[in-house]
Amino acid sequence: MRLIDQVLPPRCPGCGAIVSAQGRFCPDCWASLHLLGPPWCDSCHLPLAAAEGAGARCDDCRAAPPRHAGVCAAVAYGEVARTLALRLKHGGRAAYAVTAAKLMARWVPVGATLLVPVPLHRWRMWSRGYNQAALIAAAVSRLSGVAWHARLLERHRATPMLRQRGAGERHRAVAGAFRVTERGRARLLGAHVVLVDDVYTSGATADACTVTLLAAGAASVSILVWARVLPRTD
């Protein structure tokens, strides 16, 4: 055992219980995670209740197919997933980016050429000191071998907190808030981009980023996140 683990033993990202290794979940928190995967919608990768065959689409995608090439999430948003995201975003637990990335890396699309984190506005960066999406993208890059670019996309306009806002209001709040940097434009041309973030809620931010990346020359844009908020089915 490392000396630092004797002085500061590793803790479960979900509940804080002492665990055997840094970033590892305790048995109870691990069992409570809802890992995501097929069967899912062929367009947006929303989990489906049962396999419906190749090309199956959810109701929303049948009505309006998304511009992106699918949303892959490691887990469904829940208490443990939320705790990890909050401790990474606001608690300075940078090591949890690796914890998330280890479960996300398996969903990096075949043929992906570039990982791009959802950017923070410079004011938010100054106050927080880091971008949690960039930490995750860097960790996924190390695990998958796919290159990443920290400053290809920028949030040039500050946007309000989207929590407690409806879907329509969220989309209006982030419309036009992103742009591709001049330095990153050549790197983007023809790239199969994977947009990386911590949580996918309504899709407003991901949609705004996708529109910007495609308009600047990306061949395709997929979304990769730690946790996805699933619609209620009751």
N, C-alpha and C positions, 0 to 999 in steps of 0.2 A: 504493500500500500504506500502511495506517495505521502510524504510528510504533510503536504498541504491538506490532503484528505483526512489526515488524523486531526489536524487543528480545525479545519473547516470542512466537515464531512459533506459529500455531495447530497443534494436534496432533490426530491421529486418535483418536477416543474408544476405539477398539478396541485399537490397538497402540502408540500414542504417536508414530508417524511424523509428520514435518512434512507438513502439507497446505495447500491453497490458501486455505481459509476456516475460521473457527471452527465447530466442530461437524460438520465434514464427514469422512466416512470415507475412508481410503485405498482404492485400487482392490482390493487383496487382501481387506481386511476387508469392504468393500461386497459383493464377490462371494461371500463366505462367509455372508452373512446370508440366512436362509430367510424371505422375505416370505410372509405368510399371506393367504389369500383363498379364495373358492369354488373347487372344490366343497366344501361343508361341511355338517355336520348342521344341519337347519333349526331345532333348538331351542337347542343350546349352541354352535354354530359350530365344533365340532371338525372339522378338515380330514378329508375323506374321500378314499380312494384314487382313486375315479373318480366322475364325475357319476352320480347315481342318480335325478335328476328332482326336481321340486318336492315339498317335504314330507318329504324323506329324513331319517331320524334314525339316530343312532348307537345301539349296543346299550344303553348306559347310559340314554339319554333315552327309549328305548322302554320300559325297565323302570321308570324313575322320572323323569318330566319335571321339569326344574328350575323353580324359582320365578322366576328371572331370565329376561330376554328375549334372552339370547345373550351370549357372550363374544367380543369382537373384539380381536384382538391384532395389532400391527404385524408382529412377527417371532416365529419359534419360538425358544425358549430354547436358546442355544448359547454357545460360548466368547466371541464378540464381544458378543452381547446381554448375557451375564452380566457382562462387564467393564464395559460402559457402566452397567449397573444398580448395580454395586458402587461405581464411581467417583462416581456421582451420590449414592448413599445414604450412603456412608461416607467418600468422598474430597473432599467439598465442591465437586464440579464441577457447580455449579448450572446452568451453560450447557448441560449435557447433557440437561436437562429439555426444552429447546427442540429438540434433536436428536431425541429420542424423539417429541415432540409432532408434529413435521413428518410423521413416518411414521404416526402414530396418527390424525391429524385426518381423514383420508379415511374412516375407519370410524365417525365419529360418526353415530349412527342418524338417519335422516330423522324429523323430528318431535320430536327431543330438546329439552327446555326447560331442563334444569338439570344442570350437572356437579358432582359431589360427590366429593372425594378421600377415600380410606380414611384415617381419622385415626390418629394415634399417641397413645399414652397420654402424659399430661403429663410423667411421669418421663422417657420416651424423648425427648420434645421438648426438655426441659431439657438432656439430655446431648448430643443431636445438634445442636440449634439450629435445625432446620428439618424440615419434612415433605416428603420427595421426591415423594409423590403430589400434594401441594398445588402444588408447583412445576410438575409436569406438567399438572395441571388448569388452572392459570392460563395456561400456554402454549397448550394446546388451545383454551381459551376465546378467546384472542386470534386464533387462526387460523380458528376455526369460527364465531365470533360468538355462540356459545351461552354464556349466563351461567353463572358458577360461584359456589359458596358454600363458604367455607373452614371454617366452624364450624357447619354444619347438623347434622353427625353427629359424635358424640364417642365415644371409647373410654374409658368411665368406670371400667373395671376393667383393671388391668395383666394382660397375658397373657404366657405363657412363649414363648421362641423356638420356632418350629414346625419348624425344620430338624431332620432326623433323626427326626421323629415320623411314625407311620403316619397314614393318612387319618382313621380313627375317632378317634384321639387328638387330631388337629388340630381336628376339629369340636367335640369336647368342650371343648377348651381355650378356644375363642373364643365358645362359646354364651353368650348373654346379656351379652357384654362391651361391646356398643354401644347407644347410645340417641340419639334425636333431641333436640336442645336446644329449650327452650321458644321461644327467639327464631326458630328455624328451622322450627318446626312449621307455621306459616301459609304459609311459602314452599313447603313441600313438598306441601301438599294438592293432589292432582290433577296433580302434575308428572310428566313423563316423564324420569326420572332416568338419568344415565349415571354409574356409579360408576367412578372413575379410580384406577388403581394402577400400580405398576411391573412386577410379575411375578405371573402367575397360575400357581399350582402345583397344589394339590389342590382349590382352590375353597372351602376351609373359611372363610376370612375373608370372601370375597365373598358366600358363602351367608348368613353371620351378619348382614352388613350389609344384604343384600337383604331378609331377613325383617324386620329392624327398620324399614327404609324403607317397605316395603309396609304393615306394621302401623300406621305413623304417617300413612298417607294417600297415598303415592305411587301414581300410576296404573300405572306400570311401572318396572322397573329393568333396565338393560342394563349390561354390564361392558365397560370399555375399558382395555387394558393395553399396555405396551410389549412384553413378551415372555410367551409362554405355553409352559409345560413340556408337551410332547406325550408321550403314552404310548408306551412302546417297542413296536415291532411285530415284534421278532425273538424 
